[in-house]
Amino acid sequence: MTTSIDAHVRLDTNPTHPSAVTAALTGSQARIALMALEAADWAVLADNALVLARIDRASASSDVADVLSPVVDVS
């Protein structure tokens, strides 16, 4: 029998940065999904909100700050 956990991940694209994906985590065991996403190089935006961004230009440091601004409504 497979045991399930109470963790849900809602993925979405960033409306202003199409190469960025956001993840909103919910559930009483969301920390399990959070640890897995962090291990896969997702960046934490806020409590239970993460982003994975792909920046293809060498001079993209200002883009990273824009992408990492809170864009996920986790209410």
CORTA-V601066 format. One line per field, one symbol per residue. ss: DSSP state (H for helix, E for strand, C for the rest). psi: psi as a letter, one per 20 degrees, with the letter a starting at -180 (. if undefined). A space follows every 10 residues. Layout:
BEGIN
ss: ???
psi: ???
END
This chain:
BEGIN
ss: CCCCCCCEEE EEECCCCCCE EEEEEECCCH HHHHHHHHHC CCEEEECCEE EEECCCCCCC HHHHHHHCCC CCCCC
psi: pppqqmpppo qqqphinijq pqppprqikh hghghgghhk kqppgapkpr qoqooiqhmj hhhggghiqo jpok.
END
